[in-house]
Every structure is written in C-alpha cells, then in structure tokens.
Amino acid sequence: MIRVYCAGPYNADNVIGVGDNMREGNNVALDVLEHDFAVHSPWLDFTWLGYRKVSVERLQANSMAWLEVSDAVLLAPGWEHSKGTAAELRRASELGIPVFESLTELQSWATSRPKEKTL
C-alpha cells in the first residue's frame, strides 16, 4: 500500500482559523484514505493533547518521522502560507519523495509506478 503524508497549514491567527485548517487537512487525508492509500494526517495530533502534555516540538518530530517513511506527499489548500509545510517540503526534497498538489496528480503517479511486491 502506498503511504501518503498530507501536509498543509495547521496554525492560524485565531482558534477558528486553526479549526478550519484542521477540517480542511483532515478532509484531504480522508480523500486519500478513501482512494486506497495509507495516510498520515498531522491534523489528528490534537487528539493526544487531551491525555497529557506533549510539546509542539515532539509532535512535529513525530510527524517528520512519518514523512520520512512515506512514498509521497499530498498538499492541502493553503500550504503556501505554512512554515511547517515549508520544512516538510525541504525534507521531502532531500529524500526524493514526490510532492503533489492534487489527488488526481497523486493517483496518476500511483498508477504509473511499478506494482509493489506482496509477501
């Protein structure tokens, strides 16, 4: 199964903007999941905060570790304005991980790849 890391804005100037970013990002991630890809959604990190205090740096490092083992990155709307996404794109570039701006582009790339071997 192809692993896709979704990247895009999380933070905003106010709580409503953060909520909008989370909703948009998770909708992108759900679209990826519904098209038979494995997906990592960093917008779900907030769910851990209710259990105990976790630093932003630890959550960012966790997400970066998932990006590093992903086969592709899909960008959510508004990614151009996100400092975190800029760091993720630099790392994806260093690792040669392809980045896509639409699910259609991702699907096209996925269908042109050699089939994965199954065990």
JOHUSUL-V767982 format. One record per pair of residues at least 6 apart in sequence whose ideal C-beta (glycine too) atoms are under 7 Angstrom apart, sorted by the first residue. I is the first residue (numbers start at 1). J is the second residue. Records with the same first field share a line. If there is no record, write none. Layout:
BEGIN
I=J ; J
END
This chain:
BEGIN
1=37 ; 38
2=37 ; 38 ; 71 ; 72 ; 110
3=38 ; 69 ; 70 ; 71
4=32 ; 37 ; 38 ; 39 ; 70 ; 71 ; 72 ; 74 ; 106
5=40 ; 66 ; 67 ; 70 ; 73
6=25 ; 28 ; 29 ; 32 ; 39 ; 40 ; 41 ; 74 ; 76
7=73 ; 75 ; 76 ; 79 ; 85 ; 88
8=25 ; 28 ; 75 ; 76 ; 77 ; 78 ; 79 ; 82 ; 85
9=21 ; 78 ; 79 ; 81 ; 82 ; 85
10=18 ; 21 ; 42 ; 43 ; 84
11=18
12=18 ; 21
21=78
22=43 ; 46
24=76 ; 77
25=41 ; 43 ; 76
26=41 ; 43 ; 44
28=74 ; 76
29=39 ; 41
31=103
32=39 ; 74 ; 103
33=39
35=103 ; 107
40=66 ; 70
42=63
45=59
48=54
60=84
64=91
67=73 ; 88 ; 91 ; 92
68=91 ; 95
70=97
72=97 ; 98 ; 100 ; 106 ; 109
73=88 ; 92 ; 97 ; 99 ; 100
74=100 ; 103 ; 106
75=99 ; 100 ; 101
79=85
89=99
92=99
98=109
100=106 ; 109
END
